[in-house]
Amino acid sequence: SGMLEITIPGYAKALHLQGDAVLQEAKSNEDPMELFKVFFLTPLSEIDPPKDSNGNLKRFIAFLDAVDEMIYKEMNKMLTVLRDGFPYLPSFILLFVTSRRNDNILSALSAQHKPVELRVDSNEQQHDILTMLYRIAQQYGNTSFSWENLEREVESKAGLPKGSLNEKLHQLEAPLVASKRVYDKVLVAERKKDSSFDEMVDSIPMIKSLHSQLTQPSNNLDTTYAQAGIVKDAMGGRLKDRWGDAAIIPDLKDREDAERKIKDKYFGKNNKIKDIFRCTLKFSSFKGVFDGWKFLEDMKGIEILNVKNKFKNPDVLGYADININAGFKLQDDTYHIFEIQLHLNAILVAKEEVHDLYNTIRVEIPKIIPGLTVEKTNQIKEHILGRLKNSMMDGIIDILFEKSGGVFLFARLLEEKLKQDASNNPGSKLDFINLEAQPEGLDGIYRENMERVCAEGASDDFRSKCFQFISLICAAQEPLPQKMVQSIMGDDAFCRVKGKLSLLFPTGADGRIIIIHKSLIDWLLRKIDDEEENNLGIFEYFVSRSDLNRAHGELYEICRKAFDCFTETDCATNANNGKYKKNDCFNMFSFFLRLLKRSNEEDYANILSCNEPNSDQIFDNSAKEFIDYSWKHSI
């Protein structure tokens, strides 16, 4: 209501025309709709719709953030108002509400509104993340293929001694160069034939799904084969009807080949195989390839899960096609995952030319790495061929996307981290080994930052100060004024800690300490109900119940000091409290709750105007800010 008085002309007058008695009665009424009617519906309906300088209707947005974080009882009152009251406000008032998924909130809002759910796995969200990861890969990733890097990566993956593969994979350089030369020649020719080639290539979106989402509905291979047969008949018919002989619909994957792939590539997980049914569309021009993509993109009954556009980023061997994983909706509403490849005929001709080179690589790998079990050799071979059959860019993005868990904030924090790493090590680039060493998910980002700040050599005193700072942030009901935390910790300790923790706890333009994301507090408070040793959190990076209680005490004490007033004739008075005197250690929280109950906000204004901070100069410039915080905090 106070915000509306400032922003909407005429609202304050219409509100107070109802009379103080009506307003006071509405405040004391337990019915939230009565309060809403008096303070919102009636006055807003009485005023003329506001206009801009051109005479057009001026709209205002009522923004309610994080409704799910309200106390349950108060949340239900708010939901009643949002459902039964807000739809009847004048049209110049718009409502924007945010919440994490909560069935009660969703049910209440769906009655009168149309909630939009922003899902982490939606195509739009994934596209935004992938666009950012592509930029990160371009700037910080090593997108140039190197046998040396692949050798180190294979050593790490296979548990081989470091350096044991030195220059051994270099033996495969000749067939790789020859293969790339053949494919490059084809792509150069295609670009000359069609000036819109690159434009069409760039317009095909990058789509990826997490590995955990790319699973068949059944772990039983017989069931998966039966489902693949159904998809083959349905999709084969559709593709043949539209593309005729350009659609190649082969038999299902040989059972023995499928079992070998599951063993070597998917480590025995039957539900991970995605190409038991695979099909191909072949075209004589890239315009045909592009039309094929648009046809699949618009097809009903399938969901595009992965798009690997090798025309944009050819693999290490130079090969290019468009490889798609899609889910076909079955009668039981599950999705069988299958594979479609969009081919350019000229590339397929080149593929036949270099086929022997590819086979040379496949045959030579076991000879280069002798002395391992057949199973381990096959797994290493699959890994090497997988790297060669992917572009370096796609490989980097695949790893980063999987680590992100599909969360955009991960990408943003990772970019900040890599920017800092690049500043510390100019010229360094991410290869596949140090890519794998990057943190997993937001929890990993938070833990790595804490480990960097509280390094093994950090003193216990410094760790304690870090967790004093963090505990204060976790205890606060709103962003804390930086001066307040500085007053509690002392200048030296605050400056040392704040500088180290600035990525996770930056300072806003208003001088308050904010958090990078609310999930950071959830992570720090993850063991709040556990019975843990009081000092364990500074080593395991969590805030305990005792840490939180201590922080509440420190916040109370700093606010209490700010409220200590000298006895003056114009000092705020109250029939129940008498004069507020210096060092009068009253219970601030009880005091404010009583003021709130009596609706006596005039006392608050009096305190602000008459407050005389005690003689400690550190509070002189901060007292009113502390009072403002403690007023809101106690409520």
N, C-alpha and C positions, 0 to 999 in steps of 0.2 A: 504494500500500500504506500509506503514511504517513497519507493522508487517511482510509482505512478504519479505521485504529487509533483515530483520534479520533472518528469518527462512528458506528461499529457496535459495540455492546457485545459483548464476548467475542471479537472478532476477533483482537486483539493476543495474547491468551492462547493461542488455538488456533494462531496462526501460530508462536509461539516454542516451543510444545510439540514441534514437529517437530525442534528442536535446531539449534544454530548451524551445525553441520557440513552439515546438509541445506540450510539457507538459503544458505550460502556456495557450496556446490556448484552450486545452481540459478543463482546470480548469474553464475558463470563459465561456465555452459553456453551454447552457441551456439543451442540449440534453444529458440525462444520459447515453445513449448507446455509445455516442462518448467518454465520460469520461471513461466508462468501457473498451472500445476498446483500448484506449491509455494506461491506467494504469494497465489493467489486461490481456485482451485477447492477444494483440500483444507481450508483453514481456514474458508472460508465454508460449506462443507457440514457442518462439525462443530458449528457453533453453532446454538442454538435460533433460529427465526425471530423477529425483534424485533417487539414489540407496542407499540401506543400505550396511552394511559392508559385507554382503553375496552376494551382487550383485542383490538382489531382489528390485523390484519397491517400492519406499518409497512414501506413500500417505500422503497428508495433508488435514486436515478438516477445511473448512471455517465455523466458528460457528457464527450465527447471532441469538441473543436471544431477545425475546419480541418485535418482529416486530410490533405487534399491538399497542405498546406504542409510535410509531413514530408520528410526526406531519403529518396530513393527506396528505398535498401536497408532502412532502418528502417521505412518505410511498408509494405513487403511483409511484414515480420515482424508488424507490428501487424494487417494485414489477415488474416494466418493465424490470429491469436488471435481476432479478431472473428468470423471465419467458423467456426473449428473449436472454439473454447473457450467463448465467451460464452453460446451457447445452452444450455450444460449447467450454468450457475450456478443457485443457488436462485432461486425465483420472486420473492423480495423484492428482487432486484437487477434493475433495468431499465437498458437501454442506450440512450443518445441520442447519435448521431454526426452531425456536420455536415461537409460538404465541398462545394466547388465541383464542378461536373460533371467527372468523370474516369472514363473507361471502365474502367480497371483496378479502381478502387474500387467502381464500380457493379456490375461483374461479380462481384467477390469477395463483396460484401455480399448480392447477390441470391440467392446459393446457400442461405443459411440465414435471411435476413431479407427484409422487404418494404420496400425504400426508398421514401420519398415524395419526389417531385421537385417542388420549388417553382419554377415557371417564371415568368419575368418576363411572359410573354404569356398566362398563365392568366386565366380570367374573374375568379377570386377576387382575384388580385393586381391586375388592372386596376381592379376595383371599389374596392379600397382606395385606389389612387392617385387615381381620379376623385373619390372622396368627399373626399379631402384637397384636391385642386385646386378642387373646388366651394367648399370653405370659404375657400380662398385668394382665389378670384375674388370671393366675397361681401365679404370684408374689405378687399381691396386693389384690386379692379378697378372701373373705371368702367362700371357696368352700365346707365347711362342713355344712350339714343341721342342723338347730337349731330351735326347736319349739319357743323358746324365741324370736329369730329374726323375725320369721314369725308372731308371735303375735304382735310385735311392728309395723311390716309392715301393717298388716290388720287394726290395730287401726288407723294408719296414712291414709290409703286408704279410710276407712269407716267413718272417722271423729269421732271415738270413743275416750272417755277420755283415756289418757295415763295410762296404767296399768290395764285397765278394763278387759283385757283378760289374765291377769297373770295366767299361768299354766293351763288355760282352754283347750287349744289345745293339751296339753300334754296327754289328755285322748285318743288321737288317736295314741299314740306311739305303743301300742301293735300290732294293725293290720299292721302298717307300718313295724315294725321289722319282723313280720311273712312273709309279702309279700317279703321283700328284701331277706330274707333267702332262699325262694323258687327259686327266679330268679338267685341268686348268684350261687346256686348249679348247675343250668342248664349251666350257662356260664363257670364255671370251667370244667364241663364235655366236652363242645364243644372245649375248648382250648386243652384238652388232646387228643381229637380225631383228631385234625388238627393242626399241628405245625405252619402252616402259617396263622392261624386265626388272630393274632394281626397284622401281616404284611398287610393282606387284609383289615382289619378294618381301619388301618392308611392310606391306599392309597385312600380311598373314601374321596373326598374333602369336606371341609366345605363351603357351599354356602348359602349366605343370601341376601335378598333384603330388602330395606327399607319398612316400613309399607305403606308409601305413594305410593310405586310401586306395592304393592300387592292388587290391586283393580280390580274388574270386570269392563268390558267396559260399563256396564249399571247399573244404580241405581234402575232400574225397576226389581222386583223379577220375574215377569212373563217372561221377556226377558231373564234373567239369567237362568231360568229353561229350556227355549227353547234351549238356547245355550248348556247347560249341556247335553241335550238329543242328540244333534248332536255329541258332544265329546264322549259321552258314546258309541254310535254306532261305531264311527271311531276307538277309542282307544280299545274298547272291542274286535273288530274284529282283530286288530293287535296283541293284547296280547294273545288272544286265539289261533291264528294261530301259534305263536311262542312257547307258554308255555302250551297249552292245559288245562288240569284240574288244573294246578298250578295257573292259572289266575282266580281270583274270581271277577266277574263283577256284583255287586248287582244293584238293582233298585236305582233311584235317591233318595236323602235324603228326608224323610218324610217332607211335607210342614210345618206341625205344629212344628216339631222339629227344622227346619231351622229358622222359625220365632222366636221361643223361644231363640235360640242361638244368633240371630241377636240382640234381645232385651237385653239379659243378658251379652253377651260377647262383642258385637260390638256397644252397645248403640244406636241401631236403624238404623245403617248405612248398608243398604242392599248390597251395593257393596263390603263390606268387607268379606263376607262369601266365603270360598274357597273350601268347600268340598260337594257341592250339588252333584257333581259326584265324587265318590271316588272308588278306586279299590285296589285289593290286589294281590300280587304274593307271594305264599307260597313255601318254599324250605326245603328239609330234611337236608341240610348241609349249612354251611356258604359260601362254594364255589359257591353254587347255588345262594345265595343272592348276592354275588359279581358279578356273571355273569349277573344277572337280572339288577343290577345297570349299568354295562357296556352297556347292550342292550338299556336301556333308555337314557344313556348319548349320544349314537350315533344316536338315532332315529331322523329322519328328521320331521319337522313340529311342533316340540314342543321345548320350551325353559325352561330349568331347572332354577327355581327361588329361591328355598329354599331346602337345604338338611340338615335334622337333623339326625345325626348318633348317635343313642343311644347305639350302641354297643361300641362306644368309650367312651361315657359318659352316663351310664344308668341313668334313672330318679330317683327321691328320693325314689320311691317305688321299685326300682330295675329292672323295666321293660326295655327291649331293642328291638328296631326295627330300620328300616330306613324309615323315613317319608319325602316324597318329595312333594313339590308344583311345578307344572309345568304349563306353558301356552301353550294352543293348538291354533294354528293359524287358524282363521276362514276365510271365503271367503272375508269378508270386511277388512282383514288384521289386525283385532283386535285379542286379545288373551283371551280366556276363561281360567280361573285358576281352576285347579282341583287337587286332591290329590291321590298319589299312596303310598301304604305302602308295604315294602319288609319284609316279616316275616320269621322267623325260626320256623319250626313246633314244636320243643321242647319248645320254649318260649310260643307258643300258648296253648300247653297242660298245662304248668305252669299257664298261665293266667286264665284258667278255674278253677284251684285249688284255686287261690287267689281271684276269682271274688267276693266271699261273703265278703272278707276283704275290698275290694274296696267299695262295697255297704255300708258296715258299716260306713266307713269314710263319704260317701256322705250323709247318713241319719243322722249321729250324728252332723254334722256341724251346721244345723239350731237350734238344741237343745242347743248347746254350746253358741250361740249368739242370745238369744231371744230378743223380744221387737222391732225388726226392721220390716220395710215393707217387703212384699214378694219379691218385686223387688230388694230392697237393699240386702236382705238375699241371693237371687239367684246370685247376682253379686259378693258378698263376697265368696259364695261357689265356683263359677267359678274361682275366683282368687286363692283360696286355692288349689283347685284341679289342676289348671294350674301349680302352683308351684310344687306340688307333682308329676305331670306327666312330669316334665322337670328336667334335671340335674341342679345342682347349677351352673356348669360351663356354660351351655347353657343360663341359665337365666341371668347371669352376662354379657355374650357376647351380648345377645339380646339387653339389655339396652344400653350398650356402643356403639354398632353399630348404634342403632337408634339415639343416641345423636351425633354421629360423622357426620351424614348426608352422610356417604360414603366417607368422605374426609380423606385421609391418614395423612395429617398434623395434624388434630385433635388428632389422636392416638399418634403421636409423642409428641405433646405438653402435652397431658394428662399424658403420661408416665413421662415426666419431672416434672409435678405438683405432681403426686402421689409419685414420688421419694422424692420430697421435703417434702411432708406431712408425709411420713414414717420416714424421718430423724427427723422431729419435734415431732412425736408421735411413737416411736419404738414399734413394736409388733401390731400396729393397723391394721385392715383389713377392706376392703370394704364389707359391707353387703348391702341388697337391699334398706334400708332406705337412707344411705349416698350415695349409687349409684345414686338414683333418684335426690339427691341434687347436683350432678356433673353438670358442665356447659353444655349448649346445643350448639353444633356447634362451629365454630371458633369465632363468635361474642361473644358467652358466655365465651370462654376461654380468649379472650382479655379483656372483661369487668371484669371478676373475678380477673385477674391480676392487672388491674388498681384499682379496689376496694381494693385489698390487699395492694397495695402501698399507695394509697391515702385513708387510713382508716379514719373512722369517727373522730378519735382523731388527725389526721394530721393537722398541722397549715396551714392557708391560704398561708403563705409564702412558705412553702414546696410544696404545691400543685402548686403554681405559678411557682416555679422553675422546677417542673416536666414538666409543660406544655411549659415552655421556651425550655427545652431540646427537647421535642417531636416536637414542632413547627419547630425547627431548622432542625431536621431530615426530616420532611415532606417537608420543603422548598428546601432541597438540591437536586441537579440534579444527584448526585452520592454519595456513602458513604463518610461521613465527616471524616477528620482526628480527632482523639480523642483530640489531642492538641488544635485544633481550637475551639471545643466546650468548652473545659476546659478554654481557654483564654477568651471566651465570658462570661461564667457563673461565673468564679472564682473557685479556687481550692476546697474550702470547699463545696460549693453548688453542684458542678459537682460530687464530690466523693459521697456525700450523695444520689443524685438522680441516678447516673449511677449504683451504687450497687443494688438499689431497682428494677431497670428496666432491669437488665442484661438478664433476660430470653427472653424478647421481643426484646431487642436491645443489642445483644452481640457485643463484639469487635473482629474483625478478626485478623488473624496473622500479617497483615500489619499495625495494629494500627488504622484501620478505624472502625467506628461504622456501623454495618450492621443491617438489620431488619430480623426477623425470617421468614417473608413471605410478599410478596407484598400486600396481602389482608389486612394486618395490616394497611398500609397507606390508603387503600380504606376505611377501617372502621373509621379511625381517621378523614378522610376528608369527611365523609358521609353527613355533613351538611354545606359544604363549600359555597353553594349558598343560604343558608337560612338566613333570617334576624333574627339573634339571639343576645341576649345581649353579649357584649364583654367578660364578665367574666364568662359566664355560662358554657363554655367548661370544666373548671377545675373541675366542679361538675358532668357534664354529660359525660365527657370523649370524647370530640371531639375538633378538631382544626378549629377555625373559619377563615373567610377571613382576619379579622384584625390581628389574631394571625400569620397568614402566612405572611402578609405584614410586620409585625414587625420583624419576623425572617429573611426575605429577607434583611431588613435594617441592622440588626445585622451582617449578613454574609457579606454584602457589606462593612460595616465599618471596620471589622477585616481584610478583604482583602485589603482595601484602605490603612490601616496603614502599611501593609506589603510591599506596593508598594512605600512608601515614601522613596525617595533616596536623598543622599547628592549630591551636585553639584561636579562632578568630570570630568576630561578631557575625560575619557573613558566611561562616562555614555551614555546610549543609546540615540540616537537622531533621530529625524524624521522631515522632512521639514515642516510638518503641526503642530507639537507639540512643537518644541524647546527642551530645556533640561528639564528633570523631576527633580524637586527640592523638598527638604524636606517640608512636609506638603502641597504639591501642591494637592489640593483636586479635582483632575480631575475625570471625569466620567469614571470609569473603563470599564463599559459595552460598552459604545459608542466607547471607545478607541480600545477595542479588536475587535469589529465588523468592525471597519475601517481597522485594521491590517489584519483581515481575508479576507476582500474584496480585499485588495491590495496584498494578498498572501505574506505579509512581515513577515514571521515567524522568520526572523533573529533578529528583534527587541525583540521578546520574549526571544530568547537565550541570547541577550545582557542584558536584565533585570535580568535574572537568574544569570549571571556571575558578574554583577556590583552592584547588590542590596546591600545597606547598611541599615539594619533595624534601626529604630530609637532607642533612648537610653533606652527605656523600655525593660529590659532584658527578659521579658516574651516572646518576639518575636524572640530572637536571634536564637534559634534552630528551629524555626517553619516557618520562613519567606518564605523560598523556597517552603516548602510544601503548604503554603497558596497560594503562587503565582501559583503553579501548579494547585491547586484546582480552583482558580478564573479564570484562563485561560480556563479551560474546562467548568466551570460553565457558563461563559459568552457566550461561543459559543453555 
